[in-house]
Amino acid sequence: MFIGLYKKPGFIIGTIVGLYLLITALFDYFNVINIYTYSPFVDGVLGFFLLFAPSLIVLLSVNQIKSNPSLLNDMTYAFSDTGFAVTGMTFKSEFSWEHIIKQKEVRQFLVLYHTKRFGNFIDKSKLSPEQLLFIKTKVTKK
């Protein structure tokens, strides 16, 4: 997830600006440079926030997943010509291929996105090469 965030231009620019603000605030505090006519405290806090925003996003995402015990149990995927079904301990969801807007491979996972930000993570190691090819051919680019 860190890698995915740092590939986005907004996070790259935010990290560079945050690093700049934090370093200049620290240098001003230790009297190495004197570029601020006001207290650099606010710039330092903003720089710290911008620098660690991706970590905060990942931490909040992990806590959200851990808060739902149903998502931590094993899930079974069943694929067909019309779509796929996900069955967990306390739920069952069915998705048609038309509702999958994109697919993405992230290390050992194949992610099938239903919206821009939400999708199913499928462990590729549990799928045969034929199954992977079948899934990839069913997902149409939009």
N, C-alpha and C positions, 0 to 999 in steps of 0.2 A: 504494500500500500504506500509505503514511503517513496518507492521508486516511481509509482504512478503519479503521486502528487508532485514530485520534483521534475517530472517531464512537462508539466504545464507551465507555460510562460509566466502566468500571474504569480505562481509560487516562486519561480526563479527570481523574478524581479523583486518580489516582496522580501525574499531572503537576502538579496544583495542590499536593498535599501535598509533592511533591519540591521544587517551587519555594519553598514556604514554609520547608521545612527548610534548604535551601541558603542562602536569603537570611538567615534568622535566625542560622545558623551563621557566615556571613560578617560580619554586623553585630556579633555577639558577639566574633569574632576581632579586628575593628578597633575594638572598644570603643565602638561607636555605641550599642548597647543592652547591658544586662546581665541577661538572663533565665535564663541557664544557671547551675546550681550545680555543674556538671561540665563537662568538656571537650566542646565541640560537634563534635569531629572526626567521631565516628560518625554524628551527625545530618547533617553535611555530606556525608559519603560516601554515606549512604542517599539523601539528597535528590538528589545528582548522579546516582546510579543510577536513581532513579525518573524523573528528568527525561529521561534519555537511553535508557531502556529501549526505547521504540519504535524509535529509531534502531538499536539493537543487534539487535532482532528483524529489521528490514528488511535490515541488513547480513548477518546469518546466512542469511537466506532467499536473498539474491542470491548469496552464496558457494556455497550448496548447489546452486542452479541452474547456476552456472558450473562446478561440479565435475563435472557430467555433460555431456560434449560432445554427446551425442545430443540433448539438449534444446535446444541452440543452433542445430541445423540446421533447415531447413524441414520442416514437417510437412504432410501432406495429409489433409484431412478428407473423408469420404464419408458422406452422410446418406441414410437410407432410412426407410421407415415403421416398421421394427422397432427401429432404433437408429442409431448412427453408429460409424464406424471411424476411427482415427487411425493413419496410417502415417508412420513416420520412417525414417531411414537404416538403423537397426539394430533396429527393433521395429515391431510392429503390435498395436494394442489395439482391442477391440470392446466397445461399451457399448450396452445396451438402454435405451430411454427410461424404463422402470420404475425403473432404478437411479439416475436423475438426480433428486436431491432438491430442487434449486432452481436457478434461473438468475438472473444478476445482470449488469447492464450497467455496466462501469467504463470510462469514456472511450471509447476505440476498440475495446474488447474486450467480448465476450460470454463470461461465465464460466458453465460448466455444472458444478455441484458434484455429486460422487459421494458425498462425506461432508461433514460440517460444515466441514471445513478444507481439503479438497483438491478440485480441479476442473480442467477444461481451459479454457485461455484461447484463444478463437477471435477472430481479427482480423476485426472487422465490415466493414472496408473491402474485404475480399476476398470478401464475400458480397453477393448481390443482395438487394433488399428482399423479394422473394418467398421467398428462402431463409431470411432472418431471421424472417419471419412463420411459415414452416413449422416452424422450430426452436422458436419460442416457443409454438406451438400443441401441439407434441408433449410439452413439459415440463409435467407436471401438478403442481400445488401439493400439498404433503404436510403 
